[in-house]
Amino acid sequence: MRRARAAALQDTVAAAVRSAYHLLRYRDRSERELRDRLARKGYSGPVVDATVLQLKEAGFLDDLRLAGNLKRVATEQKQLGAHGVRAFLQKRGLGREAIESVPDVSDELAIAERLVDRKVGRLTALDDAAAQKRLWNMLSRRGFSAGTIRAVLASHFQRRDS
């Protein structure tokens, strides 16, 4: 009886590993994301634990590597500010330790300036106050700090007036 139960557990772990490989084939996932997806598929806690351990040992599941990759995507492609990057990583299931382990190498001010320069051309019909409000809201939604937004808007509108 005990042997049959152990064999059934191994078969279930093998099935869970196959499911996990299928999920990881499309994109990297955090440990929490993978645990949630396997649980949704109906795998029990011990099976999910064994699967995650096996994938970690094989190098297919690495939250620190994923945090570095996602941080680069968030700053370079999505052009998010520091708070936006943190929220993006948390949404992907990464913990505080993984998020804080990756050094912040992006220049938040430069990213915000590029966004303002790109967006301001569409706001020429608005007066300065309305344009500043829209730009503030856009930068705020992307996770830039109030100090960064203030500096970028002041710099941009000062250059424009000169």
ABEGO torsion letter per residue (X at the ends): XAAAAAAAAAAAAAAAAAAAAAAAAABBBBAAAAAAAAAAAGBBAAAAAAAAAAAAAAGABBAAAAAAAAAAAAAAAAGBBAAAAAAAAAAAGBBAAAAAABBBABBAAAAAAAAAAAAAAAAAABBAAAAAAAAAAAAAAAGBBAAAAAAAAAAAAAAAAX
